[in-house]
Amino acid sequence: MLGILISVIAIQQKYVEVYNFGYGNVAIPPNDWQEYYWAILVKGYPNATVFYNGKFVNLQNVCNYTLPVTSYYTYVVKGYEEPYAFLSPISMFLILTGTLIGFKGTTLFFQERILGKDLVKGYAVGGSLTRYALKRLSSSLVSLVLVFVVIIILEYLHGRNPYYALLEFLEFNAGVSSYFKVSITSLILTTLSYTTLLLGISFSLTVYLSAFLVIYGLQSPLISKIMDKWKYIGSALASWVFAMIIIYLLHFFTGLLPYGTPKGDILSYLVMPVISLFFPFIGIFVNRMLTAIPKTSFSIKGLDRKIVIYRHVLGNATVVMLSSISSAFVEMLLAEMLVEGIFQWPGFGLLLKYAVFNGDYKVVEGSMLIYSTLTVLSNFVTDLVYGVLDPRVTR
Amino acid sequence: MRRRFVVVFIIFLIIVSISVFFDVYRLPKGKPLQPPSYQYPLGTYIDGSNMINVNAIAIVNTLMFGGLVGVGEVTLALIYGIIAGAYGGIVRSVMVRFIDALNSLPRLPLLLSIALFYGVPTGNSLKANFFLTILIVMFTGWNIYARQITELVYTSSVGKSTRRILGKVDIKLVFRSVMRQGLTLLVPSSIDGIATYTGMGVIGGVGDPNYPTLTTLLNTASHLLYDWWMFLVPAVFRGIVLVLLLVLADEIRRL
């Protein structure tokens, strides 16, 4: 919930004006205007106005403007920005970690309700968590280094000096977008906040409901069977295909829900993207979790069936499921990138779409860096949570 | 042979045959964007083409893309996996680390970055040569299967045995022993190829106008959502083709 709340804060917009005062025959925009977190995909480009000698000129783009006479001038860049967009990566990690812990918590809650507190306690012995964390961190860093190397090679092939490119990317500053004309970091952060909001709701909803369905699926062969078939439906009806169908049904045919870039009430714009991500994924997730549970051990040990299923089988399977949730997170992020383009949801996927459509390779490379960083860090976070919840893996 | 496999395979062959037929045999054109009717059972496309032809061509191209990617990926994976698995030791360690490193790269943004080198951005799509795209998808996807084949060869100990008995690794013998399992990867790698191209198409509008796939049709339809036959028909065909391929992959694994 905290992750979703922070992502809601991250998408808040406010109107800002950035000024530059000067003297000369060319009016120059403020130095740092490109670094602001402009909400370009939602509110459009910032506008520019130049005041000089009691007159003013509205400009189509923010660029240098040649004045008819040498004079004092005021250059104003105005538009909407997302001042808290920098919070979006934090909210993304909170969503992942929160969902992982929440998933374990939900299954523990059900185990306790069914078996009682004493039978749920674990007695696993682990090794050093610090050593385990360092080991995981080093492998994450190796993956990130490789991504840097590939990006530098791509930059070199585009004719850029690899040394300067490396310095820029090491600072996570990919420069200025050739199409959007603003800082790539600001573009990525402002769009990531929308991606995080949508992902946070769809992902947590899917994982929590999966936990319920898995628990009931263990005792009901019907649910288990439905979920087994649902994996085919989920794969055939990919999120983005499903997105088109529900846009037609809920927007064009019935007119129930709005579609497009959110204007005003964001909740109504969220419904269709959430459904389109949730519906195909729930079957895939539950099926993946159910296949992680061995079905042959139900009758062994001479114990009560409930204890065998909920204490031994589910207890061990939940830990295995945690690692599959991490890969599911990355899969859903990818699916969301596809869906965003269909719904015109102003997230990371829509940014990537515009960048590719207009040959803005630096935005694509910046997105690649951010995407891999998120993936690598989310795997690292999962490994850490996994290590805390199941100390056996730290041995 | 399992009955389910035979049934699914026959349905798959029927769909492919019908698609190939309507890829060659062109039905009369009509006015652009006509809804389904007696004359045009699946409606007409934006250029007035009969949607039966348009979907048939798209199915053939989609399967061609997947098939070529699948063959390429499995071939590369077999070569790499057999060498890594059969020689074992330091050779395997280094080669496996290399595969793991490749696996950590974000595939879709990487593919889009590469496609920008040879593709032409049009403002609402990226025109990219169909066969070059097959190559880049193939070269970024083989590693997943190479890892599986490496482990298969390594654990089956064929490499070690031939080395011990013959004094050297008999690659041909190892190849023969894993070829069957390698071929079972053909359908999953084809599905992977189709899914990856779909990702490139939906996010970056990557496509070749000369070789429209089902994704190309759905991408076009995403701007014309009111004309339901534009997306629903390709979506149904895409669903059918993918489900058939998934079931085939499951069945081949069990054979």
Chai-1 contact restraints between the chains, C-beta under 6 A:
chainA,res_idxA,chainB,res_idxB,connection_type,confidence,min_distance_angstrom,max_distance_angstrom,comment,restraint_id
A,S143,B,S104,contact,1.0,0.0,6.0,A-B,restraint_1
A,L146,B,A101,contact,1.0,0.0,6.0,A-B,restraint_2
A,L154,B,S113,contact,1.0,0.0,6.0,A-B,restraint_3
A,Y232,B,V243,contact,1.0,0.0,6.0,A-B,restraint_4
A,Y232,B,L246,contact,1.0,0.0,6.0,A-B,restraint_5
A,S235,B,L242,contact,1.0,0.0,6.0,A-B,restraint_6
A,S235,B,L246,contact,1.0,0.0,6.0,A-B,restraint_7
A,A236,B,G239,contact,1.0,0.0,6.0,A-B,restraint_8
A,A236,B,L242,contact,1.0,0.0,6.0,A-B,restraint_9
A,A236,B,V243,contact,1.0,0.0,6.0,A-B,restraint_10
A,W240,B,V202,contact,1.0,0.0,6.0,A-B,restraint_11
A,V241,B,A235,contact,1.0,0.0,6.0,A-B,restraint_12
A,M244,B,F231,contact,1.0,0.0,6.0,A-B,restraint_13
A,I247,B,L225,contact,1.0,0.0,6.0,A-B,restraint_14
A,Y248,B,L225,contact,1.0,0.0,6.0,A-B,restraint_15
A,Y248,B,W228,contact,1.0,0.0,6.0,A-B,restraint_16
A,F252,B,Y226,contact,1.0,0.0,6.0,A-B,restraint_17
A,M337,B,I203,contact,1.0,0.0,6.0,A-B,restraint_18
A,L338,B,V202,contact,1.0,0.0,6.0,A-B,restraint_19
A,I342,B,S222,contact,1.0,0.0,6.0,A-B,restraint_20
A,G349,B,I203,contact,1.0,0.0,6.0,A-B,restraint_21
A,L352,B,I203,contact,1.0,0.0,6.0,A-B,restraint_22
A,K353,B,I203,contact,1.0,0.0,6.0,A-B,restraint_23
A,V356,B,L112,contact,1.0,0.0,6.0,A-B,restraint_24
A,V356,B,L126,contact,1.0,0.0,6.0,A-B,restraint_25
A,V356,B,G204,contact,1.0,0.0,6.0,A-B,restraint_26
A,F357,B,P121,contact,1.0,0.0,6.0,A-B,restraint_27
A,F357,B,G123,contact,1.0,0.0,6.0,A-B,restraint_28
A,F357,B,N124,contact,1.0,0.0,6.0,A-B,restraint_29
A,F357,B,G205,contact,1.0,0.0,6.0,A-B,restraint_30
A,N358,B,P121,contact,1.0,0.0,6.0,A-B,restraint_31
A,G359,B,P121,contact,1.0,0.0,6.0,A-B,restraint_32
A,Y361,B,L116,contact,1.0,0.0,6.0,A-B,restraint_33
A,V364,B,L112,contact,1.0,0.0,6.0,A-B,restraint_34
A,V364,B,S113,contact,1.0,0.0,6.0,A-B,restraint_35
A,E365,B,S113,contact,1.0,0.0,6.0,A-B,restraint_36
A,S367,B,P109,contact,1.0,0.0,6.0,A-B,restraint_37
A,M368,B,P106,contact,1.0,0.0,6.0,A-B,restraint_38
A,M368,B,P109,contact,1.0,0.0,6.0,A-B,restraint_39
A,Y371,B,P106,contact,1.0,0.0,6.0,A-B,restraint_40
A,Y371,B,P109,contact,1.0,0.0,6.0,A-B,restraint_41
A,S372,B,P106,contact,1.0,0.0,6.0,A-B,restraint_42
